[in-house]
Amino acid sequence: MDQRASHHPESSHRVESFAGLVFCLIFPSLGVIQKYSGNLGLAAYVVLTPPVLWVVLSNPGSYSWLSDRTARYLVALTFLLLIVVFAILYPKANVHIAGRGSDADDGLNMAVVELLHGRYPYYVRTYLDNSLSPMPGAIFLAAPFVLLGSSAFQNLFWLGVFCFVLSRMTKSWRPTLILFWIILIFSPVVMSQVVTGGDYPSNAIYVLVFLLLLVSWMSRADAQSWKRVLAALLLGIGLSSRANFLLVMPPLFSALLLKAGWHAAMKYSAFVVVVCTAVTLPFWIYDPAGFTPFRTQAHKVAEFQAVLPSASLIVPALGACLALALAWLSTKRGRETWLRDCAIVQAFLVICVVILSVIQTGTFSLLETSYGVFFLFFGVMALGPKVLEMSDA
């Protein structure tokens, strides 16, 4: 009896972690599944995916034959196949026809070109007559890929970085391979973004990686100061991409506080905010009315004012309160939950948008769930290794 009781909390924690991971994997793809398979396909996806994932993840020992070296080669092979798929499908999707492909890559491409020619990048409009949504940091980080041919290439690069970082966290390529395959198979929104040139995966991954880099170097006493400054600099640029990522700052502060103390947490958190402001503010000052990111990003919530008055203020404010509450709990309990908390805060914003959209339109349209890519990689990084580790114990 005592032995069963002692194992109960661990079992409960495993189920909770698994449920969180499944949510992060399937919720962002609900809109894509519904678009191409209808509500029947959506129901099948929601019902069948969790038990299949449970079978896959609950017995990682079945992959014991897979050596770390073989897993590394399989990850590389997967990327080669991903590049081939991209090379075949991206040109077919990138045809500048409404309803096919995405204009996100075109917007970033034009913005980078304008910036390189010394012109204001936020006056451009895409072939769908959309104004640019990403903030300046996203333009700067997309620039190398635009010079190589297209901003759409950045998804392939950052997915590779994600796998490398995941392998460093787990100290093995085997769980990295399992989780990477799971993302590609069970989260079709990721492949959809890759082949259409959407920037959501890249955006989420580089913010995640820069966060991990800063926290990692802050936790190491032997880390040189320039490394910490570089990580904070990169994170500040990354946060100047989309406003929703600013809500990762409270969880980040709690992580830095636990690892390096008040002084370092205040110093580097302030530096990140200063860099983000320094990257963004000049573009806003140049033409406040023409700086489209604030308007387009705010519109994603403001359009639901009829359902929720002052939605553009209430939803971000609630998100900020949630971020602060989670950071406070993490600090009070002395537990490092910042990565999970970042996923929760981003998920909260997306869930609010989806619910408000369903209420306002009166239809069961889930297209907005694709914004869930912003928390998908946070959730996989925070929960995936834990689920595999607990299942293997």
C-alpha positions as CSV (number, residue, x, y, z in Angstrom):
1,M,0.0,0.0,0.0
2,D,2.8,2.4,1.0
3,Q,4.7,1.5,-2.2
4,R,1.8,2.2,-4.4
5,A,1.2,5.5,-2.7
6,S,4.8,6.5,-3.1
7,H,4.6,5.9,-6.8
8,H,1.3,7.7,-7.3
9,P,2.7,11.3,-7.4
10,E,5.2,10.3,-10.0
11,S,2.5,8.6,-12.1
12,S,0.3,11.6,-11.8
13,H,3.1,13.9,-12.8
14,R,3.8,11.7,-15.8
15,V,0.2,11.8,-17.0
16,E,0.2,15.6,-16.5
17,S,3.4,16.0,-18.5
18,F,2.1,13.7,-21.2
19,A,-1.2,15.6,-21.5
20,G,0.6,18.9,-21.7
21,L,2.9,17.6,-24.4
22,V,0.0,16.2,-26.4
23,F,-1.8,19.5,-26.2
24,C,1.3,21.3,-27.5
25,L,1.5,18.9,-30.4
26,I,-2.0,18.7,-31.6
27,F,-3.7,22.1,-30.7
28,P,-1.7,24.1,-33.2
29,S,-2.6,21.8,-36.0
30,L,-6.4,21.7,-35.4
31,G,-7.0,24.5,-38.0
32,V,-4.9,22.8,-40.7
33,I,-6.6,19.4,-40.1
34,Q,-10.0,21.0,-40.2
35,K,-9.2,22.9,-43.4
36,Y,-8.1,19.8,-45.4
37,S,-10.0,17.0,-43.7
38,G,-13.2,18.7,-42.4
39,N,-14.7,18.2,-39.0
40,L,-14.8,14.4,-39.3
41,G,-11.0,14.3,-40.0
42,L,-10.5,16.7,-37.1
43,A,-12.5,14.5,-34.7
44,A,-10.4,11.4,-35.8
45,Y,-7.2,13.4,-35.3
46,V,-8.2,14.5,-31.8
47,V,-9.4,11.1,-30.7
48,L,-6.7,8.9,-32.2
49,T,-3.5,11.0,-31.7
50,P,-3.3,10.8,-27.9
51,P,-3.4,7.0,-27.6
52,V,-1.0,6.6,-30.5
53,L,1.4,9.0,-28.8
54,W,1.0,7.2,-25.5
55,V,2.1,4.0,-27.1
56,V,5.0,5.7,-28.8
57,L,6.2,7.6,-25.8
58,S,5.4,5.2,-22.9
59,N,7.9,2.6,-23.9
60,P,11.1,4.3,-25.1
61,G,12.9,1.1,-24.1
62,S,11.6,-0.3,-27.4
63,Y,14.1,2.0,-29.1
64,S,17.0,0.5,-27.1
65,W,18.4,-1.0,-30.3
66,L,18.8,2.5,-31.7
67,S,22.3,3.7,-30.9
68,D,23.1,7.3,-30.4
69,R,25.2,7.3,-33.6
70,T,22.5,5.7,-35.7
71,A,20.0,8.2,-34.3
72,R,22.3,11.1,-35.2
73,Y,22.5,9.8,-38.8
74,L,18.7,9.3,-38.9
75,V,18.2,13.0,-37.8
76,A,20.5,14.0,-40.6
77,L,18.7,11.8,-43.1
78,T,15.4,13.3,-42.0
79,F,16.7,16.7,-42.7
80,L,17.8,15.7,-46.2
81,L,14.3,14.4,-46.9
82,L,12.8,17.6,-45.4
83,I,15.0,19.6,-47.8
84,V,13.8,17.5,-50.7
85,V,10.2,17.9,-49.7
86,F,10.7,21.7,-49.3
87,A,12.4,21.9,-52.7
88,I,9.5,20.1,-54.4
89,L,6.5,21.7,-52.6
90,Y,7.6,25.3,-51.8
91,P,7.7,26.4,-55.5
92,K,4.2,24.9,-56.0
93,A,2.9,26.7,-52.9
94,N,4.7,30.0,-53.6
95,V,2.5,31.0,-56.6
96,H,1.1,34.2,-55.2
97,I,-2.5,33.0,-55.4
98,A,-4.9,33.7,-52.6
99,G,-5.7,30.5,-50.6
100,R,-2.4,28.9,-51.7
101,G,0.9,29.3,-49.8
102,S,1.6,32.2,-47.5
103,D,2.6,35.8,-48.1
104,A,4.7,35.8,-44.9
105,D,7.9,35.0,-46.7
106,D,7.2,37.6,-49.4
107,G,6.7,40.2,-46.8
108,L,10.0,39.5,-45.1
109,N,11.8,39.3,-48.4
110,M,10.5,42.7,-49.5
111,A,11.2,44.2,-46.1
112,V,14.8,43.0,-46.1
113,V,15.4,44.3,-49.6
114,E,13.9,47.7,-48.7
115,L,16.1,47.9,-45.6
116,L,19.2,47.0,-47.6
117,H,18.5,49.8,-50.0
118,G,18.1,52.3,-47.1
119,R,14.3,52.5,-47.4
120,Y,11.7,52.2,-44.7
121,P,10.6,48.5,-44.7
122,Y,7.1,48.9,-43.3
123,Y,5.7,50.6,-46.4
124,V,5.7,47.4,-48.4
125,R,2.5,45.4,-48.9
126,T,2.3,41.7,-50.0
127,Y,0.5,40.3,-53.0
128,L,-2.5,39.7,-50.7
129,D,-2.3,43.5,-49.8
130,N,-1.3,42.7,-46.3
131,S,1.0,45.0,-44.3
132,L,4.0,43.6,-42.5
133,S,3.4,42.1,-39.1
134,P,6.8,41.0,-37.8
135,M,8.8,43.7,-35.9
136,P,12.4,44.7,-36.9
137,G,14.1,41.9,-35.1
138,A,12.5,39.4,-37.4
139,I,13.6,41.4,-40.4
140,F,17.2,41.4,-39.2
141,L,17.2,37.7,-38.4
142,A,15.7,36.8,-41.7
143,A,18.2,39.0,-43.7
144,P,20.9,36.2,-44.2
145,F,18.3,33.9,-45.6
146,V,16.9,36.5,-47.9
147,L,20.4,37.1,-49.2
148,L,20.6,33.3,-49.9
149,G,17.3,33.4,-51.8
150,S,14.3,33.6,-49.5
151,S,13.3,34.0,-45.9
152,A,11.5,30.7,-46.3
153,F,14.9,28.9,-45.9
154,Q,15.1,30.0,-42.3
155,N,12.7,27.3,-41.1
156,L,15.0,24.6,-42.2
157,F,17.9,26.2,-40.5
158,W,16.2,26.8,-37.2
159,L,14.6,23.3,-37.1
160,G,18.2,22.0,-37.3
161,V,19.2,24.3,-34.5
162,F,16.2,23.1,-32.4
163,C,17.3,19.4,-32.9
164,F,20.9,20.3,-32.0
165,V,19.9,22.1,-28.8
166,L,17.5,19.3,-27.9
167,S,20.3,16.8,-28.2
168,R,22.4,18.9,-25.9
169,M,19.7,19.1,-23.4
170,T,19.0,15.4,-23.4
171,K,22.6,14.4,-23.9
172,S,21.5,12.0,-26.6
173,W,20.3,12.0,-30.2
174,R,17.8,9.1,-29.6
175,P,15.2,11.2,-27.8
176,T,15.9,14.0,-30.2
177,L,15.1,11.8,-33.1
178,I,11.9,10.5,-31.5
179,L,10.6,14.0,-30.6
180,F,11.6,15.4,-34.0
181,W,9.7,12.7,-35.8
182,I,6.7,13.1,-33.5
183,I,6.6,16.9,-34.4
184,L,6.8,16.2,-38.1
185,I,4.2,13.4,-38.1
186,F,1.7,14.5,-35.5
187,S,1.9,18.3,-35.9
188,P,1.2,18.9,-39.6
189,V,1.0,22.6,-39.1
190,V,4.8,22.6,-38.9
191,M,5.2,21.0,-42.3
192,S,2.5,23.3,-43.6
193,Q,4.5,26.3,-42.4
194,V,7.8,25.0,-43.8
195,V,6.5,24.3,-47.4
196,T,4.5,27.6,-47.6
197,G,7.3,29.7,-46.1
198,G,5.6,30.8,-43.0
199,D,7.9,32.3,-40.3
200,Y,6.1,31.0,-37.2
201,P,8.5,28.0,-36.6
202,S,11.6,30.1,-37.0
203,N,10.2,32.9,-34.9
204,A,9.4,30.6,-32.0
205,I,12.6,28.5,-32.2
206,Y,15.1,31.4,-32.2
207,V,13.4,33.1,-29.2
208,L,13.5,29.7,-27.5
209,V,17.1,29.1,-28.3
210,F,18.2,32.5,-27.3
211,L,16.4,32.1,-24.0
212,L,18.1,28.7,-23.4
213,L,21.4,30.2,-24.3
214,L,21.1,33.0,-21.8
215,V,19.9,30.8,-19.0
216,S,22.6,28.2,-19.7
217,W,25.4,30.7,-19.6
218,M,24.0,32.5,-16.6
219,S,23.9,29.2,-14.7
220,R,27.6,28.5,-15.3
221,A,30.0,30.3,-13.0
222,D,32.9,29.9,-15.5
223,A,31.0,31.5,-18.4
224,Q,32.7,34.6,-19.7
225,S,30.8,37.8,-19.5
226,W,30.9,38.4,-23.2
227,K,28.9,35.1,-23.7
228,R,26.2,36.3,-21.4
229,V,26.1,39.7,-23.1
230,L,25.9,38.1,-26.5
231,A,23.0,35.8,-25.4
232,A,21.1,38.8,-24.0
233,L,21.8,40.8,-27.1
234,L,20.5,38.0,-29.4
235,L,17.4,37.5,-27.2
236,G,16.6,41.3,-27.3
237,I,16.7,41.1,-31.1
238,G,14.6,38.0,-31.1
239,L,12.0,39.5,-28.8
240,S,11.7,42.4,-31.3
241,S,9.9,40.1,-33.6
242,R,6.4,39.7,-32.2
243,A,4.9,41.4,-29.2
244,N,3.5,38.2,-27.7
245,F,7.0,37.0,-26.9
246,L,7.6,39.8,-24.5
247,L,5.5,37.8,-22.0
248,V,8.4,35.3,-21.6
249,M,10.3,38.0,-19.7
250,P,8.8,37.2,-16.2
251,P,9.5,33.4,-16.5
252,L,13.0,34.3,-17.7
253,F,13.5,36.6,-14.8
254,S,12.5,33.9,-12.3
255,A,15.0,31.5,-14.0
256,L,17.8,34.0,-13.8
257,L,16.9,34.8,-10.2
258,L,17.2,31.2,-9.1
259,K,20.4,30.6,-11.0
260,A,22.3,33.9,-10.6
261,G,20.6,36.0,-7.9
262,W,18.8,39.3,-7.9
263,H,21.6,41.5,-9.2
264,A,22.3,39.4,-12.2
265,A,18.7,38.8,-12.9
266,M,17.9,42.5,-12.9
267,K,21.0,43.4,-14.9
268,Y,20.5,41.0,-17.7
269,S,16.7,41.2,-17.9
270,A,17.0,45.0,-18.2
271,F,19.7,44.6,-20.9
272,V,17.4,42.4,-22.9
273,V,14.6,44.9,-22.7
274,V,16.9,47.8,-23.6
275,V,18.1,45.9,-26.7
276,C,14.6,45.0,-27.8
277,T,13.6,48.7,-27.4
278,A,16.7,49.9,-29.2
279,V,16.0,47.6,-32.1
280,T,12.3,48.5,-32.3
281,L,11.9,52.1,-31.3
282,P,13.8,53.8,-34.2
283,F,11.4,52.3,-36.7
284,W,8.4,53.4,-34.7
285,I,9.8,57.0,-34.3
286,Y,10.5,57.3,-38.0
287,D,6.8,56.9,-38.8
288,P,4.5,55.9,-35.9
289,A,1.5,55.7,-38.2
290,G,3.4,53.6,-40.8
291,F,4.9,51.2,-38.3
292,T,2.5,48.4,-39.1
293,P,3.5,45.6,-36.6
294,F,1.8,47.3,-33.6
295,R,-1.4,47.8,-35.6
296,T,-1.5,44.3,-37.2
297,Q,-0.5,42.4,-34.1
298,A,-3.0,44.3,-31.9
299,H,-5.7,43.7,-34.5
300,K,-5.5,40.0,-33.9
301,V,-7.2,40.7,-30.6
302,A,-8.8,44.0,-31.2
303,E,-11.1,42.5,-33.9
304,F,-13.0,40.8,-31.2
305,Q,-14.1,44.0,-29.4
306,A,-17.7,43.2,-30.1
307,V,-17.5,40.0,-28.1
308,L,-15.1,41.3,-25.4
309,P,-15.0,45.1,-25.1
310,S,-11.4,46.4,-24.8
311,A,-10.2,42.9,-25.8
312,S,-6.9,44.4,-27.1
313,L,-6.1,45.5,-23.5
314,I,-7.8,42.8,-21.5
315,V,-6.2,39.7,-23.2
316,P,-2.6,41.0,-23.1
317,A,-3.1,42.2,-19.5
318,L,-4.4,38.8,-18.4
319,G,-1.5,37.2,-20.2
320,A,0.9,39.5,-18.3
321,C,-0.7,38.7,-15.0
322,L,-0.5,35.0,-15.7
323,A,3.2,35.3,-16.6
324,L,3.9,37.2,-13.4
325,A,2.0,34.7,-11.3
326,L,3.8,31.7,-12.8
327,A,7.2,33.5,-12.3
328,W,6.3,34.3,-8.7
329,L,5.3,30.7,-8.0
330,S,8.4,29.4,-9.6
331,T,10.6,31.7,-7.5
332,K,8.7,31.0,-4.3
333,R,8.9,27.2,-4.7
334,G,12.5,27.4,-5.9
335,R,11.6,25.2,-8.9
336,E,12.9,25.8,-12.4
337,T,9.7,25.7,-14.4
338,W,10.3,28.7,-16.6
339,L,10.4,26.8,-19.9
340,R,7.0,25.2,-19.2
341,D,5.7,28.6,-18.0
342,C,6.7,30.3,-21.3
343,A,4.6,27.6,-23.1
344,I,1.6,28.2,-20.9
345,V,1.6,31.9,-21.3
346,Q,1.9,31.7,-25.1
347,A,-0.8,29.0,-25.2
348,F,-3.1,31.3,-23.1
349,L,-3.0,34.0,-25.7
350,V,-3.7,31.7,-28.5
351,I,-6.6,30.0,-26.7
352,C,-8.2,33.4,-26.0
353,V,-8.0,34.3,-29.7
354,V,-9.5,31.0,-30.8
355,I,-12.3,31.1,-28.3
356,L,-13.2,34.8,-29.1
357,S,-13.1,33.9,-32.8
358,V,-15.5,31.0,-32.4
359,I,-17.9,33.1,-30.4
360,Q,-17.8,36.1,-32.7
361,T,-18.1,34.2,-36.0
362,G,-20.6,31.7,-34.6
363,T,-18.8,29.0,-36.5
364,F,-16.5,26.2,-35.4
365,S,-13.6,27.6,-37.4
366,L,-10.2,26.8,-35.9
367,L,-7.8,28.5,-38.3
368,E,-6.4,30.7,-35.6
369,T,-4.9,27.6,-33.8
370,S,-1.9,27.9,-36.1
371,Y,-0.7,30.6,-33.8
372,G,0.0,27.7,-31.5
373,V,3.3,27.1,-33.3
374,F,4.5,29.9,-31.0
375,F,4.2,27.6,-28.0
376,L,4.6,24.2,-29.7
377,F,8.4,24.1,-29.5
378,F,8.5,25.5,-26.0
379,G,6.2,22.7,-24.9
380,V,8.1,20.0,-26.7
381,M,11.4,21.2,-25.2
382,A,10.0,21.5,-21.7
383,L,7.9,18.3,-21.6
384,G,9.1,15.9,-24.2
385,P,12.4,14.9,-22.5
386,K,10.6,14.6,-19.2
387,V,7.9,12.2,-20.6
388,L,10.6,10.0,-22.2
389,E,12.7,10.0,-19.1
390,M,9.8,9.1,-16.8
391,S,8.7,6.4,-19.1
392,D,12.2,4.9,-19.3
393,A,12.5,4.9,-15.5
